[in-house]
Amino acid sequence: MMATPVLAQDDGHEGMTYIHAGTVIAVPGQTPLRNQTIIIDDGKVMGIEAGFLADADATIIDLKNMTVLPGLIDSHVHLRADNDSGSREDVVKMESGDVALQAAAHAKTTLMAGFTAVQDVGGPKEIFALRRAIKKGLVPGPHIRAAGSSISATGGHGDFHGFKADILELYKSPTICDGVADCRRAVRQAVKNGADVIKVTATGGVMSNTNAGTGQQLMDDELKAIVDTARTMGRKVTAHAHDKGGIDAALRAGINSIEHGSFMDAETAGLFKRNNAVLIPTVLAGKTVEEWAKDPNTFLPPNSVAKARQVGPAMQDMARLAYENGVTIAFGTDSGVSKHGDNAKEFQYLVIAGMSPMEAITSATITAAKHIEMFDKIGSLEVGKYADIIAVDGDPLADVAELMDVDFVMKGGIVYKHDTAD
């Protein structure tokens, strides 16, 4: 007997919906199907049948001239973030309602781009409210798994920088920690706050306004305490990590996944495989900060420019090295650095790294669904899973850039977008 899906929505429909699909990539990695009917009831896939079935009581959606595939999944977003020349002052200017509404707008943009599920790995408490609102059907957006605030060292990436002391104290995160005992406390606090997954900033980062570099910032014993505590609380841990030393330390501590991985090498790839860890390369973020750093009028502070010039150019080669060494790669963009809605640009960088279009799509469906612990509900079009379905006019297996222009979006059996030719 199937369990009731945690994220199921009341689709408000009477009767079944039939999607007439010209080409269906039902299970990415398997041979596409031609001329199929996808049967949907109560927001879930009930079956896929050959031919274009007719039923007087069913709602028919005509996608006969389109390629249909599961909703895409972005494993690394920041729905609140909107990096531009004024974003660094947002923390002292925005009220809680402003934060929530901005995140809701970004969630809708993300959904309309074809991403029906995301993992928000580092954001304010308002993301949890948005997660609840979307689940209840109050606002449109993707399924959200959220980490809330990152587990970070005092003065490290994930802590606030660049303001006077009284402002910094006012906005200090509750999950900043120093030492083993305090890091255990921070993990427990994150879970109490509502975290589905624990995010730790193991190394420095580009966007923090400090000259602390991109090396390891949490010590080995602190990383181990974070992982062990998360496991006792039933949570996996993902680590922001750029430099090799910090990546390797996180993997040795038992981290489940690495975000970015900019300066990993073949030895690091071996650690990934031995630990069954997943890499989320976020090449798009690297390309974005690299371009910002080249702009003579950039809004980035000098500390961030220096780090962007190092990290940005490394990330495309890193993705290739990871792929060639057999590291498991889940799709993720770091959107909030890059623009929300441009998430699908990452597909092109994965193909440049050596993936076939089908492998890149698999990284954003099957692999990502497993990575965010939702494969029983999403990631493929199989019986009992949510009817999270997108479609494009062209063939993304011939040109993965077709995913930059998604024409049809359904989530949980509800159609949010259906662009048709005039």
C-alpha positions as CSV (number, residue, x, y, z in Angstrom):
1,M,0.0,0.0,0.0
2,M,1.4,3.4,-1.0
3,A,2.1,5.9,1.8
4,T,0.3,9.3,1.6
5,P,2.8,11.8,0.0
6,V,4.0,14.4,2.5
7,L,4.0,17.2,0.0
8,A,0.8,16.3,-1.9
9,Q,-1.5,19.2,-2.8
10,D,-5.2,19.2,-3.4
11,D,-5.3,19.7,-7.1
12,G,-8.9,20.8,-7.2
13,H,-9.6,18.7,-10.2
14,E,-12.6,16.4,-10.9
15,G,-11.7,13.3,-12.9
16,M,-8.5,12.3,-14.6
17,T,-6.1,14.3,-16.8
18,Y,-4.6,12.8,-19.9
19,I,-1.4,14.2,-21.4
20,H,-0.9,13.3,-25.0
21,A,2.9,13.4,-25.3
22,G,4.8,13.1,-28.6
23,T,8.1,12.1,-26.8
24,V,8.4,11.2,-23.2
25,I,11.6,10.9,-21.2
26,A,9.7,9.1,-18.4
27,V,12.8,7.7,-16.6
28,P,15.9,9.8,-17.5
29,G,18.7,7.4,-18.6
30,Q,16.2,5.1,-20.3
31,T,15.1,5.1,-23.9
32,P,12.5,7.8,-24.6
33,L,8.9,6.7,-25.4
34,R,6.9,8.0,-28.5
35,N,3.3,8.9,-28.8
36,Q,2.2,8.1,-25.2
37,T,-0.7,9.1,-22.9
38,I,0.3,10.1,-19.3
39,I,-2.6,9.4,-17.0
40,I,-2.9,11.6,-14.0
41,D,-5.3,11.5,-11.1
42,D,-5.3,13.2,-7.7
43,G,-2.0,14.9,-8.5
44,K,-0.1,11.7,-9.2
45,V,1.0,9.7,-12.2
46,M,-1.4,6.7,-12.6
47,G,0.2,5.2,-15.7
48,I,1.7,5.8,-19.1
49,E,0.0,4.0,-22.0
50,A,1.0,3.7,-25.7
51,G,-1.0,5.8,-28.1
52,F,-3.3,8.8,-27.6
53,L,-6.1,7.6,-25.4
54,A,-9.5,9.2,-25.4
55,D,-11.9,9.5,-22.5
56,A,-15.0,11.8,-22.5
57,D,-14.6,12.3,-18.7
58,A,-10.8,13.2,-18.8
59,T,-9.2,16.6,-19.3
60,I,-6.9,16.3,-22.4
61,I,-3.7,18.2,-22.6
62,D,-2.2,18.2,-26.1
63,L,1.7,18.0,-26.0
64,K,1.9,15.8,-29.1
65,N,4.6,18.0,-30.7
66,M,6.7,18.4,-27.5
67,T,9.2,16.5,-25.5
68,V,7.9,15.7,-22.0
69,L,10.0,14.9,-19.0
70,P,9.9,15.0,-15.2
71,G,10.1,18.3,-13.4
72,L,13.6,19.5,-12.9
73,I,15.3,19.7,-9.5
74,D,17.9,22.2,-8.4
75,S,19.9,20.9,-5.4
76,H,21.4,24.3,-4.5
77,V,19.4,27.5,-4.4
78,H,19.0,30.5,-2.1
79,L,15.5,31.7,-2.7
80,R,15.8,34.8,-0.6
81,A,19.0,36.0,-2.2
82,D,19.1,38.5,-5.1
83,N,22.6,39.6,-5.6
84,D,23.0,43.0,-7.1
85,S,24.4,46.4,-6.1
86,G,22.0,46.8,-3.2
87,S,21.8,43.3,-1.8
88,R,24.4,43.7,0.9
89,E,22.3,46.3,2.6
90,D,19.1,44.2,2.5
91,V,19.9,42.6,5.9
92,V,19.5,46.0,7.6
93,K,16.7,47.3,5.4
94,M,14.2,44.5,4.9
95,E,11.5,43.5,7.3
96,S,10.5,39.9,7.7
97,G,7.6,40.3,5.3
98,D,9.8,41.8,2.7
99,V,12.1,38.8,2.9
100,A,9.2,36.3,2.7
101,L,7.6,38.0,-0.3
102,Q,10.9,38.3,-2.2
103,A,11.6,34.6,-1.6
104,A,8.0,33.8,-2.8
105,A,8.6,35.8,-6.0
106,H,11.8,33.9,-6.7
107,A,10.1,30.6,-6.0
108,K,7.5,31.3,-8.6
109,T,10.1,32.3,-11.1
110,T,12.0,29.1,-10.4
111,L,8.8,27.0,-10.9
112,M,8.0,28.7,-14.2
113,A,11.5,27.9,-15.4
114,G,10.6,24.2,-15.0
115,F,12.2,23.5,-11.7
116,T,9.5,21.8,-9.6
117,A,11.7,21.0,-6.6
118,V,14.6,22.7,-5.0
119,Q,16.9,22.4,-2.0
120,D,17.5,25.8,-0.3
121,V,20.9,25.4,1.4
122,G,21.4,28.5,3.5
123,G,18.6,31.0,4.1
124,P,16.6,32.9,6.7
125,K,13.8,31.5,8.8
126,E,11.3,32.9,6.3
127,I,12.2,30.1,3.9
128,F,10.5,27.7,6.3
129,A,7.3,29.8,6.2
130,L,7.5,29.7,2.4
131,R,8.0,26.0,2.4
132,R,4.7,25.7,4.4
133,A,2.8,28.1,2.3
134,I,3.7,26.3,-0.9
135,K,2.8,22.9,0.6
136,K,-0.6,24.3,1.5
137,G,-1.1,25.7,-2.0
138,L,-1.2,29.3,-0.8
139,V,1.5,30.5,-3.2
140,P,3.0,28.9,-6.3
141,G,6.5,27.4,-6.1
142,P,8.6,24.2,-6.2
143,H,8.7,21.6,-3.5
144,I,11.3,23.0,-1.0
145,R,13.8,21.2,1.2
146,A,15.4,23.8,3.4
147,A,18.5,24.0,5.6
148,G,17.8,27.3,7.1
149,S,20.9,29.1,8.4
150,S,24.3,27.5,7.8
151,I,26.5,26.0,10.5
152,S,29.5,28.3,10.3
153,A,32.5,29.4,12.3
154,T,32.6,32.9,13.9
155,G,34.1,35.2,11.3
156,G,33.9,32.6,8.6
157,H,31.8,32.2,5.5
158,G,28.1,32.2,6.6
159,D,28.7,34.8,9.4
160,F,27.9,38.5,8.7
161,H,30.7,40.8,7.6
162,G,31.2,44.4,6.5
163,F,28.9,46.3,9.0
164,K,29.7,48.0,12.3
165,A,29.8,45.9,15.4
166,D,26.3,46.6,16.8
167,I,24.7,45.8,13.5
168,L,26.6,42.5,13.2
169,E,25.6,41.5,16.7
170,L,21.9,42.2,15.9
171,Y,22.0,39.9,12.9
172,K,24.2,37.1,14.2
173,S,23.1,33.7,13.1
174,P,21.9,31.3,15.8
175,T,24.0,28.5,14.1
176,I,27.4,30.2,14.3
177,C,29.6,27.8,16.4
178,D,33.1,27.4,17.8
179,G,34.4,24.2,19.2
180,V,32.9,20.7,19.3
181,A,30.2,21.3,22.0
182,D,29.0,24.5,20.4
183,C,28.8,22.9,16.9
184,R,26.7,20.1,18.4
185,R,24.4,22.8,19.8
186,A,24.2,24.6,16.4
187,V,23.1,21.4,14.6
188,R,20.4,20.8,17.2
189,Q,19.3,24.4,16.9
190,A,19.1,24.1,13.1
191,V,16.9,21.0,13.4
192,K,14.7,22.8,16.0
193,N,14.4,25.7,13.5
194,G,13.0,23.3,10.9
195,A,16.0,22.1,8.8
196,D,15.5,19.2,6.5
197,V,19.2,19.0,5.8
198,I,22.2,20.5,7.6
199,K,24.3,22.9,5.7
200,V,27.9,23.6,6.9
201,T,30.4,26.1,5.5
202,A,33.6,24.1,5.8
203,T,35.7,26.6,3.9
204,G,35.7,30.3,3.1
205,G,33.5,31.6,0.3
206,V,33.5,34.2,-2.4
207,M,30.5,36.3,-1.3
208,S,31.5,36.9,2.3
209,N,33.1,40.3,2.6
210,T,36.3,39.2,4.4
211,N,39.9,38.4,3.3
212,A,39.9,35.1,5.1
213,G,40.4,33.2,1.8
214,T,38.6,30.0,0.6
215,G,40.5,27.5,2.8
216,Q,39.2,25.3,5.6
217,Q,37.5,27.2,8.4
218,L,35.9,24.6,10.6
219,M,38.3,22.2,12.2
220,D,38.3,18.4,11.7
221,D,36.9,17.7,15.1
222,E,34.1,20.3,14.6
223,L,33.2,18.8,11.3
224,K,33.0,15.3,12.8
225,A,30.8,16.6,15.6
226,I,28.5,18.3,13.1
227,V,28.1,15.1,11.1
228,D,27.7,12.8,14.1
229,T,25.1,15.1,15.7
230,A,23.2,15.5,12.5
231,R,22.9,11.7,12.2
232,T,21.5,11.4,15.7
233,M,18.9,13.9,14.6
234,G,18.1,12.0,11.4
235,R,19.6,14.6,9.0
236,K,22.2,14.4,6.2
237,V,24.9,17.1,6.0
238,T,26.1,19.0,2.9
239,A,29.2,21.2,3.0
240,H,30.0,24.4,1.1
241,A,33.7,23.8,0.3
242,H,36.1,25.3,-2.2
243,D,39.7,24.4,-1.3
244,K,41.0,20.9,-1.5
245,G,41.9,20.7,2.2
246,G,38.5,21.7,3.3
247,I,36.8,19.4,0.9
248,D,38.9,16.4,1.9
249,A,38.4,17.2,5.6
250,A,34.6,17.3,5.2
251,L,34.6,14.0,3.3
252,R,36.8,12.3,5.9
253,A,34.3,13.6,8.5
254,G,31.5,11.7,6.7
255,I,29.8,14.6,4.9
256,N,27.1,13.4,2.5
257,S,27.7,15.9,-0.2
258,I,29.9,18.8,-1.3
259,E,28.6,22.1,-2.7
260,H,31.0,23.7,-5.3
261,G,34.2,21.6,-4.8
262,S,36.2,24.1,-6.8
263,F,39.7,22.9,-6.1
264,M,39.2,19.2,-5.8
265,D,41.7,16.8,-7.5
266,A,41.8,13.2,-8.5
267,E,42.7,12.2,-4.9
268,T,39.6,14.0,-3.7
269,A,37.5,12.2,-6.3
270,G,38.6,9.0,-4.7
271,L,37.4,10.2,-1.4
272,F,34.0,11.0,-2.9
273,K,33.7,7.5,-4.3
274,R,34.8,5.8,-1.1
275,N,32.3,7.7,0.9
276,N,29.4,7.5,-1.6
277,A,29.3,11.3,-1.5
278,V,27.6,13.6,-4.0
279,L,29.1,16.7,-5.7
280,I,26.9,19.7,-6.6
281,P,29.3,21.6,-8.9
282,T,27.4,25.0,-9.3
283,V,29.5,25.9,-12.4
284,L,27.0,28.7,-13.2
285,A,27.8,30.4,-9.9
286,G,31.5,30.3,-10.8
287,K,30.8,31.8,-14.2
288,T,28.7,34.5,-12.7
289,V,31.2,35.7,-10.1
290,E,34.0,35.5,-12.6
291,E,32.1,38.0,-14.8
292,W,31.3,40.2,-11.9
293,A,35.0,40.3,-11.0
294,K,35.9,41.4,-14.5
295,D,33.5,44.3,-14.4
296,P,35.4,47.5,-13.5
297,N,32.2,48.9,-11.9
298,T,31.4,45.7,-10.0
299,F,29.3,45.9,-6.9
300,L,31.5,43.2,-5.3
301,P,33.7,44.5,-2.5
302,P,37.5,44.0,-3.1
303,N,37.6,41.0,-0.8
304,S,35.1,39.2,-2.9
305,V,36.6,40.2,-6.2
306,A,40.0,38.6,-5.2
307,K,38.3,35.3,-4.3
308,A,36.0,35.4,-7.4
309,R,39.1,35.7,-9.7
310,Q,40.5,32.5,-8.2
311,V,37.3,30.4,-7.8
312,G,35.3,31.3,-10.9
313,P,37.8,30.1,-13.6
314,A,38.4,26.8,-11.7
315,M,34.9,25.5,-11.6
316,Q,34.4,24.3,-15.2
317,D,37.6,22.3,-15.1
318,M,36.6,20.9,-11.7
319,A,33.3,19.6,-13.1
320,R,35.2,17.9,-16.0
321,L,37.6,16.3,-13.5
322,A,34.8,15.1,-11.3
323,Y,32.9,13.6,-14.2
324,E,35.9,11.9,-15.7
325,N,36.8,10.4,-12.3
326,G,33.3,8.9,-11.8
327,V,32.1,11.2,-9.0
328,T,28.3,11.2,-8.6
329,I,27.0,14.7,-9.7
330,A,23.7,16.2,-8.7
331,F,22.5,19.3,-10.5
332,G,22.7,22.6,-8.6
333,T,23.2,26.2,-9.5
334,D,23.6,28.4,-6.4
335,S,20.8,30.5,-7.8
336,G,20.6,33.7,-5.8
337,V,24.2,34.3,-6.9
338,S,23.1,33.7,-10.5
339,K,19.6,35.0,-11.5
340,H,16.6,33.0,-10.4
341,G,15.0,31.5,-13.5
342,D,18.3,31.0,-15.3
343,N,18.9,27.7,-13.5
344,A,18.9,25.7,-16.8
345,K,22.1,27.4,-17.9
346,E,23.9,24.9,-15.7
347,F,23.0,22.1,-18.2
348,Q,25.2,23.6,-20.9
349,Y,28.2,23.7,-18.5
350,L,27.6,20.1,-17.5
351,V,27.7,19.1,-21.2
352,I,30.9,21.1,-21.7
353,A,32.3,19.1,-18.7
354,G,31.7,15.9,-20.7
355,M,28.2,14.8,-19.9
356,S,25.8,13.8,-22.6
357,P,22.5,15.8,-22.5
358,M,20.8,12.7,-21.1
359,E,23.3,12.4,-18.3
360,A,22.9,16.1,-17.5
361,I,19.1,15.7,-17.4
362,T,19.5,12.6,-15.2
363,S,21.6,14.7,-12.8
364,A,18.7,17.1,-12.4
365,T,16.0,14.4,-12.0
366,I,17.0,10.9,-10.9
367,T,20.2,11.8,-9.1
368,A,19.0,15.0,-7.6
369,A,15.8,13.4,-6.3
370,K,17.8,10.7,-4.6
371,H,20.2,13.4,-3.2
372,I,17.5,15.5,-1.7
373,E,15.8,12.3,-0.4
374,M,12.6,12.6,-2.4
375,F,13.0,9.9,-5.0
376,D,9.9,8.1,-3.8
377,K,7.9,11.1,-4.9
378,I,9.7,12.9,-7.8
379,G,12.5,12.6,-10.3
380,S,10.8,10.3,-12.8
381,L,7.3,9.8,-14.3
382,E,6.4,6.5,-12.7
383,V,3.2,5.2,-11.1
384,G,2.5,6.8,-7.7
385,K,4.9,9.7,-8.1
386,Y,3.8,13.3,-8.2
387,A,2.6,14.6,-11.6
388,D,5.5,17.0,-11.8
389,I,5.9,17.3,-15.5
390,I,7.5,19.8,-17.9
391,A,7.7,20.0,-21.7
392,V,9.7,21.8,-24.4
393,D,9.1,22.3,-28.1
394,G,12.5,20.9,-29.2
395,D,14.6,17.9,-28.4
396,P,16.8,18.5,-25.3
397,L,18.7,15.3,-26.1
398,A,20.0,17.0,-29.3
399,D,20.4,20.4,-27.7
400,V,20.3,20.7,-24.0
401,A,19.8,24.4,-24.3
402,E,16.2,23.7,-25.1
403,L,15.7,23.5,-21.4
404,M,16.3,27.2,-21.2
405,D,12.8,27.7,-22.7
406,V,10.3,25.4,-20.9
407,D,6.9,25.7,-22.4
408,F,4.8,23.6,-20.1
409,V,5.0,23.2,-16.3
410,M,2.7,21.0,-14.2
411,K,3.3,20.3,-10.5
412,G,1.2,17.9,-8.5
413,G,-1.3,17.7,-11.4
414,I,-1.8,21.5,-11.5
415,V,-0.8,23.3,-14.7
416,Y,1.2,26.5,-13.9
417,K,2.4,27.2,-17.5
418,H,1.3,26.2,-20.9
419,D,2.7,28.3,-23.8
420,T,1.2,27.4,-27.1
421,A,2.1,28.6,-30.6
422,D,-0.1,31.3,-32.1
